[in-house]
Amino acid sequence: MTGQRRVDADFLDLPRHELADAALSAAKAAGAGHADLRIHAITTESLRLRDGVLETAVTDREIGLAVRVIVDGTWGFASHAELAPATAAETARRAVQVARTLAPLNAERIELADEPVYADVFWVSDYRIDPFEVPAADKIAVLGDYSGRLLAADGVDHVSAYLYAVKEQTFYADTFGSSITQQRVRLMPVLEAVTVDAAAGSFETMRTLAPPTARGWEAVAGDGVWNWTDELAQIPTLLAEKAKAPSVTPGPTDLVIDPSNLWLTIHESIGHATEYDRAIGYEAAYAGTSFATPDKLGSMRYGSPVMNVTADRTVPHGLATVGYDDEGVQAQSWDLVRDGIFVGYQLDRVFAPRLGVARSNGCSYADSPHHVPIQRMANVSLQPAPEDISTEDLIARVDDGIYIVGDKSWSIDMQRYNFQFTGQRFYRIRNGRLQGQLRDVAYQATTTEFWGSMEAVGGPSTWVLGGAFNCGKAQPAQVAAVSHGCPSALFRKVNVLNTKTEAGR
């Protein structure tokens, strides 16, 4: 078990092994060649303040069990909200019946990659203060304090404060003999300031850059994890400068992109593109597929030689970090892009054999006890340079360009190839130095052009783990949280758009 925390007693008190014995025995008796049981409890809390006044305070809890089976090469799945051995057995029999019903439609026999057995193991994510042990009034008070600091500044007309916290607990058991209990916590704090120009009928916004993280309440209260004091003090001035900044001149432009923006470009153009189910057309309905098809594996130049990208389900505080995935596969780290060459995919136990790989790299996840586990994204990260190149060093290499900070809107095609991204803050670079802010900036490229234009990456001191709570996939839709680490990076001659002009304003 990792960290100082332990799995909560109320989850450990559930009849986990009795439910597993009932479900797996019933599945085998009904004809399943393989079966697994997942008990899944998820608690979410959403707090939202508008101008320091509480608007939303909602806590949701969901718990249930799910049984997957393979019958003569066909999947079956069923779930139930009641955690009783008799219900688990009946759910398993329903899953077998589902598999038999679907068998005539199955065009490809299901085979699972081998994985060692992990008997009665535990894993807990690395956090210090469980946010669900902190009274809601205390959390609201901290968000109110942060809102008040922004509202007290000249030029800030409105402030939104938002906190989303999640605790996820799972128990997995299968007919191979694995039994795994896990607990992880994550949260996403956001504050956004708005300034309004009533005469012009316009407004500008600026959000905090604190990333969502698999930490506890310590990431929100105080400055031990994130320096809230300094950022909240800086935002009013930065917002006022942005409101008065000149509009960007479009055209090919050198860019230095901060990790707070680049993580999202990694997510969309690398993370999704290297999901194997997308690459073979299996996942196509929900923003699939991918240009990075298997015939390009090992040969396609994804980017410049300084581009090294890993998928990692073990990185500390990663939103997709686990001990074991929802198929009982131990978490791993592996290469997706090495020296600019496309070398790897993200896989689960079904897709690994299809690619001809002996072992899954642990990318199975379901967001609910009532959803089937599917192949989901690991923490996909761009690696820093070995030498400690600073963001200032990268900026110093640019005669005329833009430094981009913070994420905002984005767009990318179904192949994960043509894209456009904006940001929170844009600074003009002249003769290697920052010279004030710009507005209305977006950058547009194809994936391989963009990463091919990356001339240099920052060193370890610039590397930051960003990410998102709301990565969507599949039908019925599922949502997963995932992190993306990256350093600052320098790109040459990327096409910059003026969003105001593009919108016809």
N, C-alpha and C positions, 0 to 999 in steps of 0.2 A: 504494500500500500504506500502511495507517495504522499509527501507533505505531512503536516501535523494533524490534519482533520481525519475523521472517520466517517463511514457511511452512517446516516442517521438511524437511530434505534428503531423508529417506527417502520422504516423500510426493511431493516433486518428482521423485524418481528413477523413480517409476512411469511406465509407458508411456502417459501420459494421452492424448496426441494420437493415438497409434497406435490405442488402444482406441476413441476417438471416431470416427476415420476408418472403422474397420472396422464399427462398429455403425451409424453413420448411413448409410454407403454401402449396407450390406446391407438396412437398413430401407427405403430409397428404392427399391432394386432389387426388393424384395418387394411394393411397392405403397403404401407409407406416404406420405401427403401431408406429414406432419410427424413428426419424431423428435427425441428428446433423450436424451443419455446422462448419467448421474450416477455418478461414483465417490465412494463414501462410506466414510470410515474414522472410527470412533468408539472412543475409549479411556475407560473409566470406572474409577475407584478408589473403594472404599468402606472406610472405617476406622471402627471402633466400639470404644469402651472403656466398661466398666462398673465403676464405683468404682475407676478408674485402671488396671484390668487389661484388656489387649487381648482382645477377643472376636472381632472380624472384621477381616480384612485381605485384601481381594479386588480384583484388577485384571482387568478383562475387556477384550478387544479384538475388534472386529468390522470387517471390510472386505469390500467387494463392489462390484459394478456393477449398475446398473438401467437399463433402456431403456423409455421410453414412446413410443408412436406414436399417430398419428391416421390411421385408414384409412377414407375415405369418411364422415367425421364421427363415428367411433366410436373410443373409447380402447382401446388394448391395452398391456399391461405385462408385463414379465418381468425376472428378476434372476438373478444367479449370483455365487458366491463366488470363482471363478477369474478372475484379471485377465490374460487372454490375448486377443490380437486375434481368433483363431478363435472363442473362446468368446463374445466380444462380438458378433461377427457372427451366431452361432447364436442368441444371446439375443434379438437384434433380430428375427430371423425368427420366433422363438417369440412375441414381442410382437405381430407382425403377424397371426399365426395366432389369437392370443387375440382381437384386434379383429374379425377376420372371424367368429369363433365367436359373439361377443357382438352382432354387428350386428343380428340379428333382434329382440333385446331392447331396443335403443336407441330411446328415445322422443323424443329431442331431439338434433339435430345439434350436435357440439362445434365451437365457434369460439373461437379465441384472440385476446385483445386484442393490438394491436400494441405493440411495445417496441423501442427502439433496440438495435442490435447492439453488444455489448461484446466485442471481440476480444482474447484473451490478457491479461486483467486479473487483478489479485491484490487480496485484502483480508485483513487480519489484525486481530483484535480487540485492544483496548487493555489489555494486561497487562504487568507488569514481570518477574515470576518465574514461569516455567512450573512448575506444581505437580508435573509428571511428571519434572522434572529435579531435584527435591528428594528425597533418599533417604527411603524409607518410615520408617526408624528415626527420622529427624529430625521427621517429621510426627507420629509416635506420641509422641515426647518432648514436643512442644508441647501436644498434647491431654492427655497425662498431667500436665503441669505445671498446666494450667488446671483439670483435675479435682482435683488435689491442693489447690489454693487453696480450692475450694469445700468439699471434704471436711474441711479443717482447721477450718472454722467450726462453732461450736456450733449444733446444731439441724438440720444437714444430714446425713441418714442415707444417702442414695445419690446418685450422680451418673452420668449418662450423657453421653458425649461422642461426637460423630459428625461425620465429614467425608466429603462426597461430591464428587468432582472429575471433570470431564469435559473431554476435548479432542476437538473435532470438526473433521474436514478433509473438504472436498468439492471435486470438480472437475465442472463442468457444461459441456456443449457441446450445441448444437442445430443443426438444419438451416438456421436463419436466419443462422448464422455466429458466434454468441457462444461464447466459451470463457473460463471463470471459475474461478479457484482461490482457495479461502478456508480460513482456519483460525481457530477461536475456542476460548477456554478459559473455563470457569465453575466455580464451586465453592460449596458450601453447608456452612458450619460451624455446629454447634448444640451447646450444653451445657444440660443440664436437671438441676436440683437437686430432691430429694424430701425432705420431712420427714414422719415417720410418728408418728401418735398411737396407740400400741399400746393404751392404755386405752380410747380411744373407737372403735378399729377403723377409723380414717380416715387419710387422708394428703392433702397438698397438694403441688403442683409449681410450678416457675417456670423458664421457659426464657430464654436470652439473646435479645436482640432483633436481633442482627446479621443483616442480610438476605442471602439468596443473591445472588451477584453475578458478573458477567462480568469478574472480575479474576483475578489470579494469587495465589500463595502469600502475597504481601504483605498480603492482606486478613485473614490468619489469624495470622501470626507478627508480634508487636509491635503497637504502638498507632498506627501510621501511617495506617491506613485506618479501623479501628474501635477504640474505646478499651476494649479487653478488661480492662485493669487496673482501671478504675473500675467497670465493670459487674459483673465477678466479685466485687469487694469489696462491692458493694451488694446482690447477690442474697440472701445469707443473712439479712440484716436484713429485706429486703422479704418474703421467704418466711415468716419468723417472724411478721411483722405480718399477712400474709394468713391464716395458720393461725388467728389469734385474732380476725380481723375479723368484724363482725356480718353477718348475711345481709341481702340487699337487700330493701327494700319495693317490690313491683311497682307498675306504673302508668305513666302518661305522664310522661316525664322529659326534661329538657334534658341533652344529651350534648355533651361535647367529646371528639372521637375523634382519637387520635394516628395519624400515618401508619403506625405499626407494626401497627395494627389495620385501618385504613380501606382499605389496599391490597387486602385480600381481598374486602371488600364491592364494591370497584370491579371486581375480577376477575370475580366471579360475576354481578353485577347490571348491569354495563355491558360489560365485555370480551366475555363470551359472548353477551350479548343483541344485540350489534351485529355479530356474524358473519353475513354475508349468507346463507350456506348454511343456517344454522339458521332465519333469518327466513322463508325460502321453503319450509321443510319438507324440504329435501334432506338435512340432517343432523338426524335425529329419534331414532335408536335409542340413542345414548349421551348421555343428559342433554340432548337437544334438546327443544324448538325455541326460539322466542323470541316474546315479546309485541310486540317492536319490528318490526312487519311493514312492508313497503314502502309501503303506503298511508299510513303515519304519517310517512314521511320528509319533513322540511322543515316539518312542522306540529305534531307532538306535543311538548307540554311535558314534557321528561324530568325537569327539576328546577327549582330556583330560578334567578333571573337571574345569580347568582354562580357557577353551574356551567359550567365550560368544560373539556371533555375532549378530549384529542388521542390519536391512535394514532401511534406513532413507532417506526420500525425503525432509527433513527440515533442515539438518545440514548446518550451514553457509558456504558459498563458495563451496558447493558441486556441481560437474558438473551435477549431476542428480537431483539437488534440484530445486523444482518448488513450486508454490503456489497450482496449480491444474494440474492434468494430462490431457491427450488429450481425456478423456471421462468425464471431469468435476468432477473428484473425488479429494477432498482436500488432500494435502500431509500429510503423516503420518510417524511414526517410530514404528517398531515392531521387535520382536525377531525371528531369524532364528535358532540359536543354543543357548541353555541355559545350563550352567554347563556341556557342552560337549554333550548334547542330541539334536538331530534334532527335532525342534518344529515348524517350520514355512516355508511357501513358499511366493514367490512374485506372485501377482495376479492382473488381471484386472477385469472389470465388467462382462466379459463373464466367465472367469475361476473360479471366486469366487463361484458362485452357483454350478459348477461342483464338487468343493471340499467340498461343504456343508457349506460354509462360507457365512454369511449374507451380508458382505460388502467387496468391493474391497479395497486393500491397495494402490491403486493409481499408478499402474505400466504400464499405456498405453502411448505410444509415437510414433509419426511418424516423420521422419527426413526431410520431404518435403510435400508441399501441394498435391503432386501427388502420395503419398504413403499412404497406409492404416495404421492407428494406430495399433500397435501390442504390446504384452506384452514385456516390456523392464526392464532392471535392475535398481533398486534403488542404492543409495550409500550404499554398503555393507561393514561393518566395524567390525573389531575385537576390543573389548573393553579392556582398560587397567586395571591393578590391582588397587584396591582402595588405597593401600599404594604407596608411591612414590619411586618405585624401578627404579634405573637408568640403562642405558645401561652398564655402567661400573660395576654395581653390578652383572648383568647377566654374563658379561665376567669373573668376578672374580670367578664364580662358575665352570669354565671350566679349566681342567688341560691340555687338548690337543684337540684343535678344530679350528674352522674357524669362523671369523666374516665377514658376507656378506653384501655389501653395493651396492645399485643401481641395476636396472633391465637391462636385455639385452634380450637374446633369450629364447624361451620356447617351450614346446611341451606337448600336453595332448590329451588323447584319446576321442572318441566320447561320452563316458559315464562319462567324467569328473572324471576319477578315477586314471589311470596311468599317471604320469607326470614327466617332467624333466625341470629344470630351471637353468639358469646361472645368471651372474651379472656383474657389472661394476668393483668392487674392492673387493679383498679378502685378509683378514689379518689372518695370523697364530696366534692362541692363545696358549700360553704355560704358565702353572702355573698361570692362571688368568690374564695374561697380553698380549697385542698385541706385536708381534715380527716380523714385516715386512710383506710384501705382498707375495701372491702366485698367480700363473696363472693357466689357463686351468681348472677351477673349474665348476662343475655342480652338483646339487643335484637331486636325483631321489627317488620317493616313490609312494605309492598309497595314495589317499586322506585320508582315515581313519588311515592308519599307520602314516602318517606325522603328522596330527593334534593330534593323540593319543600320539605322542612322545613329545608334547609341555609340558615342565615341569613348565615353568614360563613365565609370561609376564611382561613387564615394566609398570611403573606407568604413570600417566597423562602427566608428563613432557616429556616422550618419544613418545607420540602419535602424528602422522603426517598424514595429509590428502593427499594421493597420488591419482593417477588415470590415465585415458586414454581418448583420444579424439576419438578413432577409434574402438570401440566395434562393431563388425559386427554380423548381424543376419538376417534371413529371405531370401526369394527369391520372387521377386527381392530384392537384398541386401539392407539393411538399416544400417546406421552407427549412433551410439549414443555415447555421452560423459558420463562418470561415474567416481565417486570418490570412494576411499576405504581408510578409516582411519585405522591405527593400531599402536600399540606400538612396541618397540623392543621385541623380544621373544627368548627364549632358547629352543632348540630341542635336544634330546638325540639320538645318534646313527642313524643318517640319512645316507643313502647310498650316498657317494660322488664319482663322476666319474671324470676321467681325460679326458677332451674333445679332447685333442691332440691325446691321445692314441686311444680313441674311433673312431676318424676320420681316423685312420690308418696312422698318420703322424709321 
